[in-house]
């Protein structure tokens, strides 16, 4: 993934995207409360949609203008491969459910995907002001400082994580999540099970965690972290070891020293 080079995708474009995402983050921060804002399922859904609408109103057009000819992936919960060409895969409120419930784990993400490979990404955490960026072939950074994945080689000392990609996954996916957590509770040190995926993947890219896996292909939660981890020196594959793209059903991003051991631990989960 880190070897990809695409004409015109450079630090200038990255700066424009960063500005757009950070500006949108202000909108999402202004909507935040430290208490839960909904009780019923309908109220929760309405709040989630209101967050998305508010952020997209200030984010969508600037991103399309920054990369003429790019297209927009409309459904943030969709998975699978995109058509050829350049697509913006954006989550206007990654961790939206946390935002609505007064918890701090949420962000704004924007990733440019070229022929099904993420080539540029920005992840902004409005509450802390932190911004994670990656450009294919040019490394991953936090507030401009280089990121590097963990140097651990012992999976028994590894902090790893997973989570569900969206509500209403099928029963087979829920079964696989449960069995995979059991497998890594045995093989690893500590397993985190939380949402959203991106906020675990930034920890893998920064060397704070050793691995993250997911039994679902919701692309908006994976493309940002996939590029960040790869550009920070990590390994990003499906659970069978094939280089990951949005077309794959499963996802594993890990530090090189534990990638094989994590994959081996997950292999019995069918």
Secondary structure, 3 states (H helix, E strand, C coil): CCCCCCCCCCHHHHHHHHHHHHHHHHHHHHCCCCCCCCCCHHHHHHHHHHHHHHHHHHHHHHHHHHCCCCEECCCCCCECCCCCCEEEEEEEEECHHHHHCCCCCCEEEEEEEECCEEEEEEEEECCCCEEEEEECCCCEEECCEECCCCCCCCHHHCEEEECCCCCCCCHHHHHHHHHHHHHHHHHCCEEEECCCHHHHHHHHHCCCCCEEEECCCEHHHCHHHHHHHHHCCCEEECCCCCECCCCCCCEEEECHHHHHHHHHHHCCCC
